[in-house]
Amino acid sequence: MKSSTDDLILQELGHKITSLRLQKNWTQRDLSVQAGVSKSTLERLERGSSIQLAGFMRILRSLELLEAFRSLFPAETISPMTQVQLQRQQRQRASRSKAKIPQPWNWKE
């Protein structure tokens, strides 16, 4: 069962998408064609219903908001201990060759 908080967030997203679409003076049909989603999918989103994530991303891309969506997820950071361990594993120099250099063959009598 969805919580009312989820419903409120979906409604707010829907209102914002509607507002952004109208700022561009696009009809629902214009945006749905531009995004490659059905008009009913866009209607559901603007109404505050849930839609598939792929469709949501296509709509954001059409509204030039996909980068804003990506910024919600920070880049992975490596802990200082992991950085030290990785640096230890990186070679600093080549080791001496342990293989003997072959000597020219000669007759030993």
N, C-alpha and C positions, 0 to 999 in steps of 0.2 A: 504494500500500500504506500503510495507516495505521500510525503508530508506536505503540509501547506507551504512550507518554505520552498520546496521544489516547484510547486505550482506558481508561486509568486515570481520566482526567478525566470521560469519559462514565459510568464506573461510580460515581464519586464524586457526580456530579450525580444519577444514578439513586437512590443511597442517600439523598441529601438530600431529594429530592422525596418518596420513600417516607416518610421520617421526618416531614416537614412534613404530609403527608396524614394520617398516623396521629395526629399531635398534634391535628388537627382532628376526629379520630374519623370520618374519611370512608373509605368503601370505594373501591376502584378504580372501580367503577361510578359512585359519587357524584361523584367528581372528574371522570371522563370526561364525564358528562352536564353538569356545571357548566361545564366548559371547552369543550364542543362538539367533542370529539375522540372517536375510537373507543376502546373499552376496550383493544384490542390495541395502539394507539399508546401509551397510557399504560403498558401492560405492557412494551413495548419500551424506553421511556425508563427505567423503574424497573429494568430488567434491565441497563441500561448500553449499549443499542444506540442508534444515531443515529435521530432523527426529523426531520421538516421543521421549520424554524424557526418557521413560523406556528403549528404545533401546540404547540411549546414555549412560545411567547409566550402562547397561550391558557391553558395550564396555569399559567404564572406569574401571569397576571392573576387566575385563579380562586383561587390561593393568596395573592393580594395581594402579589406579589413583583415586579410589572412595573416599579415605580419603581426597585427595587434593580438590575434588569437595565439600565435606562436609565442609571443612574449609572456603569455601566462605560465609557460613552462620554462624555468631557468635552465641554463646549460648545466650539464653535470660537472661537478667539481671533484677534484681528487684530494683526498685528505693528505695532510703533510706527511704522515707516516707512509702512506702508499707512494708518495713522490720520492721519499728517501729510498724505499725498497726498489723502486723502478730505476733510480739513478745507480744503485749498487749493481744492478743487473746489466747495465750498459757497459760495454767494453771501452776502456780508455785508451788502450794501445794494443798493438799486435804482440803476441807472445813469440819468443824465439822458436825457431824451427828446431824440432827435436829429431827430425829425420836427417840422417847423414847424407852428405853430398857424395854421390857415387864417384869413386876414383877411376881413372882410366885403367883398363885391364892390361896387365902385362904378364909375360912368362916368368914364372918363378922357377928357377932351377936349383 
